[in-house]
Amino acid sequence: MDTALVVGGTRFIGRHLVSELLDHDYDVTIFNRGTHENPFAENDAVAHYEGDRTNETALEQARREVEPDAVFDCVAYKPREVRAATEIFSDADAYVYISSGDAYGNEEIPKREGETELRPCTMEQATDDSGETYGNRKAEGDRAIVAAADRGVNAYSVRPCIVYGPHDYTERLDYWIDRVANYDRLVVPGDGDNVWHRAYVEDVASALRVVAEEGTPGESYNVGDRRVVTIDEMVELVADALDTEVEIVHAGERELAAADLSLDDFVLYRDYPHVLDTDKLAALGWDSTPLAEAMETTVEEHLDSDRDGSEYDPGREAERRVLDVLDTV
């Protein structure tokens, strides 16, 4: 495969995917509305086709003009968008849909492709825009991939768990990096052992390319760090990347309640472990970046940005009240 069309391509996963494809000698065109800054605007190796991915006519025009060998869909959020794209790009060597680990409907450890049940999706959920139906819509998109492959389309699905890394506009990990950078003592909810599987964004990008090149049509592939860490270990990785030390203070529901906080007020906390099996993807020759290296790169970019994760901040004063409660125990 020589030419790639990236639907999206300028913000987070798509941005890293474009770089990954360029590193592997693809001719790349990004397709989006142009509403976000294009980091490749000065790069002559990256073409830009402006259009709305929900507009099927625009996608068809892009197909005719670009004639891509591989299509990577970073911004398909509704099942009908996946169904339309698999029809429009039915002759491509690969159409790769970014799904989500949230597509899984059962809480199992680990969650495996083809074994763990997917979420259902009603007609109402399929057209909804709320976060509550995100996993349902992604699951239905996965079913559309299977249906397309049954029609002979080279369609694939990649399911990342929660993604982190440079240029993460969600700022979820930025909250913890900012806390470790500015305080030597911080509250971690629970006992510190909760697990929410994460995926380094550059590894997601390489997974998308590997699946396009080596995957089996109709199949889904989980992607996440090959080594899963607890929230305590995540904080320690951040501290190591910052070359600092931090005292982790665990707080349960009772201690948090003293400051009108709950466990869920802390971003990246999840009560039940969320772990994806990544063996299927690894069997294609993919591997993840060592955790220390991934975190060092993430922290370095964070320090050069203006992101601080403040929208997730439970409040330092509230955190101090929790620490005061724990100090008296």
Secondary structure, DSSP 8 states (H G I E B T S, - for coil): --EEEEES-SSSHHHHHHHHHHHTT-EEEEEE-S-S--TTTT-TTEEEEE--TT-HHHHHHHHHHH--SEEEES---SHHHHHHHHHHTTTSSEEEEE--GGGB-S--SSB-TTTS-B----HHHHT--SGGGHHHHHHHHHHHHHHHHHTT--EEEEEE-EEESTT-TT-HHHHHHHHHHH-SEEEEETTS--BB-EEEHHHHHHHHHHHHHH--TT-EEEE--SS--BHHHHHHHHHHHTT---EEEEE-HHHHHTTT--GGGSTT--SS-B-B--HHHHTTT-----HHHHHHHHHHHHHHSS---GGG---HHHHHHHHHHHHT-
